[in-house]
Amino acid sequence: MPFGLNAYRYATFMLAPAAPLLLRERMLRGKEDPKRISERLGHACIPRPEGALIWIHGASVGECLAALPLIDALRIQPGRTILVTSGTLTSARIMAERLPAGVLHQFAPVDTPGAVRRFLDHWRPDIGLFVDSEIWPNMVRDAYARGVRLALINGRMSARSHKGWMRVRRTAAALLSCYDVCLAQDRETADRLHQLGAQAVEITGSLKADAPPLPADAPKLAALQAAVDGRPVLLAAQTHPGEDETILPVHDILRRGHPDLLTIVVPRHPERGGEIAMLCATRSAVRRSDGALPARDTAIYIADTMGELGLFYRLATFAFVGGSLIPHGGQNPLEPARLGCAVLAGPHTENFTEAYNAIFTAQGEGRVASSADIVALADRLLIAPHDARKMAENAAHGASTLAGALEKTRAVVEALLAGHARA
């Protein structure tokens, strides 16, 4: 192994005794489940079923949700168990709601040799599918050493991550060589993986393009619609720090021509609800986490809850999608587009380059670089609802052109399973 991997393994071995203390500290901050914290040290809470076991690992909510269509496709075959691992409390809660019956979830072990060994000893996966950009050295190398067939699926690598890995290219090549195949979302990711030493790379597109639409609780949606009562809506979804400070002045300007305007802000991280409420200052604002619905005099509705984004994309005709006015790379535009909600976004959309390009091409517009740009486009769409609906239809069409990754990925996974059975 390259020096970098040997050094990492030694460091994680030496630091392993501190892992329980670090996990306890995270638990006290509400970031670990006290009833399941042993899973983080590789101790399983449930027995391994008999038969083939497909292990799917995603870092958090987005990666796990992207894998849902693949899970549905793979579980049709009898005699298989699917195990999903993730590392966050939020992902565990959402997986408890969204995973089909019979699909198992465990918290991923911390990447120390002992925790990974205990995890692999218990679960003995036949294949391991790592979603998006999840590359944990001990987890990957130890699974490979045991003969687990591995694949990176729905692969994505930003320019920043690529630059970092290029500094340790031998280490990256050693890790990527453990994967039987790397399935990239786009040409840019494929090229970056090749440059880092990956041998078998295929471009399959994004699984998120084949994902089911975000769910919405029907009674909650009806209650929201009744509370909004036909008012014009400006939706700012998945916002990050630095973007709310742009959206709130946009609201003020638009209200001059649309005095009944309701602006709904859905922060990417719900714990920012209090911060956004403070930014609202004298504007009339209420928080959904307090159980409130927008009243007739509410100007800003702060939707600081988890798992309800599908409600708001169904409520609005167009939405500004966050993470794009700041150099974050943009949040997923396919989620609003697939629900018939037109997309506005800033210049930083490299996390979903192909998706944004397809949607903006279909819409004919949607790129905004400043508060003035948002005001101009939003004002026009609020004045002409027919144009907004047409733009939303075009967004849905643009998103539909990206479908197909699910079947390509399923075929590769089936080939891996067949190869493991022969071995």
Secondary structure, DSSP 8 states (H G I E B T S, - for coil): --HHHHHHHHHHHHHGGGHHHHHHHHHHTT-S-TTTGGGGGT--SS---SSEEEEEE-SSHHHHHHHHHHHHHHTTSTTEEEEEEES-HHHHHHHHHHS-TT-EEEE---SSHHHHHHHHHHH--SEEEEETT---HHHHHHHHHTT-EEEEEEE---HHHHHHHHTTHHHHHHHHTT-SEEEESSHHHHHHHHHTT-SSEEE---GGGGS------HHHHHHHHHHHTT--EEEEEEE-TTTHHHHHHHHHHHHHH-TT-EEEEEESSGGGHHHHHHHHTTS-EEEGGGT----TT-SEEE---SS-HHHHHHH-SEEEESSTTTTT----SHHHHHTT-EEEB-S--GGGHHHHHHHHHHHS--B--SHHHHHHHHHHHHH-HHHHHHHHHHHHHHHHTT--HHHHHHHHHHHHHHHHHH-
